[in-house]
Amino acid sequence: MPKPPVAMKAAQVETLFARLQAADPHPVSELHYRNPFELLVAVVLSAQATDAGVNKATPALFAAAPTPQAMARLDEDQVAGFIRTIGLYRTKARNVVALSRALVEQHGGQVPSSREALEALPGVGRKTANVVLNVAFGQPTLAVDTHVLRVANRLGLARSDKPLEVEKALLKLVPAAYAQDAHHWLILHGRHVCKARQPECWRCALTDLCPYEPKTPLKSRA
């Protein structure tokens, strides 16, 4: 990762998130789910995989096992059969079965709304817990994936390649009015505009605020 630029000033941070909000007032996860359990499973499956790839696999899985109780009755091979197109599918199948059984045995079949309880579930780390707490329970958490890590450093919102340090920096910087949706905006911006290899600077609404160089010119689009 390139050396992080000088940290962004508070007034610039306010402008940055105001622009992201204006462009997308109600951002949502690109994962498909119908309830907190499906969201939890989908986020676990999305590790080192694309949301699009997860969305192709989960309809059949959720049709066969729409609840923790139903998922807990499946064995690892059955779950693996539904998700074999996703990377690390055997490990993920084991975790999905195990976390479903934990939900049934320890939480009455409900997804818990506390970080401690979520992170105690098999296959659930801090990033997954942050997504579930934010999306399912409306908590202003900030999930740092590779997109957020890259965008935060390029914009000068953070100066670290460690997810937890970036999360802490963002929690201090992001104005309260934007805290609930901040990680959605940063993820989507990184996924669709501020891409890893070829950032599409020519169509970025944040170009004048962004210290990252070199900017990608329009002629490089092809």
N, C-alpha and C positions, 0 to 999 in steps of 0.2 A: 504494500500500500504506500502511495506517495507520502512524503512528509506533510503532516496536517498543516493547514494554513493558520493564520492568526485567528484567534477566537472572535466570533461574531458579537457585535455589540447588542445590548438589550433592545434598542429601538429597531435595529435591523431584524432581530428575531420576531418582534411583533409584526413587522411588515411582511416577513416571510410567511408566517402562518396565516396572516390575514389573506394573503394571495392564494395560498393553498385552499383555504376555506371557501373563498369566492369561486374558485374553479371547480370545487367538489364539496358542496355544503354538507352532504350526508354520506361520507365514505363508508364502505362496508367491506368485510372480508370477501375475497374471491373464492374462498372455500364454500362448498354447498353443504348445508346442514339445516336441520329443522328444530333442534333442541340442544341443550347444553351437552348431553351425552354424545350426540353425533358430532358436535363441534369439537369436543375433547378428542374423540377418536380421529377425526379428520386432521387435527393439528398434529397429533402424534404421528400419523402417517405421512405428513408433509415434510418431516425432517429429511433433508438431502433429497427432496423430490419437488416437483412443481405442483402448484395448486391444480393446474389443468389435469395433470396425470392422476392426482388423488381424486378429482371429481369424476373421472372416468371409471374408477374402481369402486367408489363407495355406494352408488345406487344399488347395485346387486347385494353388496354386503349389508347395507342397512335394511334392505327388503327382507333378507334372511334373518337378521338379528337387529331389530329396531330398538331394543332396550338392553340395559346392562344384564338383566336376567337372561335374556335370549342369547346374548353374546357369550355369557359365562357358560352356557350349556354347550357351546361349540368347542372343538379341540383346535389346537394350533394348525394342524394340516387343513382343516376346513376353512379357517380364516385365511390362511396363506393362499388357498385356491382362489379366493376373491381378489386378493391384492398382489398377485405375483408380478404384475406389470410395474409395481412400484419398487424402487430401490430398497435394499435391506428388508425385503418383505418377510423373511422368516423371523428375524428378530422382532420386527414390528407386530407380526401375528402373535408371537409369544407375549409381547407386552399388552396388546389389546385384550387378549383373553385374561391375562393376569389382572389388569386394571379393572376390567369388568367384574371379575370375581371379588376384588377388593371393594368396589363400589357396593356390591350386594351385601357382602359380609360386614363391612365396617360403616357404611353410610346409607343403609336402607334403600339402595338402588338409586340414590341421588348424587349428582355431581356436587362436591363440596364447594363452598364459596370462599374458602380461606387458602392463602398461599401454602401454609404449612401442610394442610391436608392434601392439596393437589400435588405438591412436590413429593409427597410420600407415596404416591401411586406409581406403579411400574411404568417406566418409559416417559415419565413427565418431569421435565426439567424446568428451569426458571422461565425460559422463553415461552414454553407451552403454557405454563401456569399464568403468565402475564396475558397471553392472548385470551385464555378462557375467562380470567377475572375481568378483563376489559370488555370483551364482546358479549359474554353471557351474563355478566353481573354488573356491568356498567361502572367498573372501577377505573380510575384514571391511571392505569399502569402503562408501561412503555416496553413493548416486546422488541428486543434488538435482534434482528436477523442479519444476514449478509447485506441486504439492501439498505437497511437503516444504518448499519455500521459504515458502509461506503458513503452514503449521502451525508450523514452527520459530519464525517471527516472532511469531505469535499467542501461543504458549506461553512466549515469552521464552527459548527455547533459542539464538536467534541474533538479531542486530540489524543485518541487512543485506538489501538486495534483490539482492545479487550471489551467484549460485550457488556460486562457489568459496569465497567468504568464509563462507557458511553451511555448506558442507561442512567447512571447517577448524574452525569453531566446534563443530559437532556431533562431529567426531572427538575433540576435546578433552573434551567433556562426557559423551558416552555411556559408561556403565560397560562394561568389557570383556565382562562376562557377556552383554550385550545387543547387542554390536557387530555380530554377524553378521546379525541380523534387524531391526536398527533402521530401516533405510530402508524395508523392507517395511511395518512397522507405521505409519510416518509417512505413506507414500504411501496406504495403505489408509484410514487415519484421515481424511486430507484428501479422498480420493475419496468416501467414504461417510458421513462424519459432519461433519467440519470443512470444509464446502463453501465455495466462494468467495463466493457471493452470499447464501446462507442457511445459515449453520452451524447444525447441529441440536444446539444446546447442551442441550436438554431430555433427550437420550439419551446425552450424552457422559460417559464415565467419568472424565474429567480436569477437569471443571468447577471443582472446588474448588482445583485447582492452577493454573488458567488465568487470567492477568491481563487477557486480552482483553476489551474492552468495546465496545459493549454486548452482553451475552449475549442470545441469541435465545430468547424465551419460548415455551412450548408453544403458546400461542394463535396464534402466527405460522406454525405448521406448514403450514397451508393456503396 
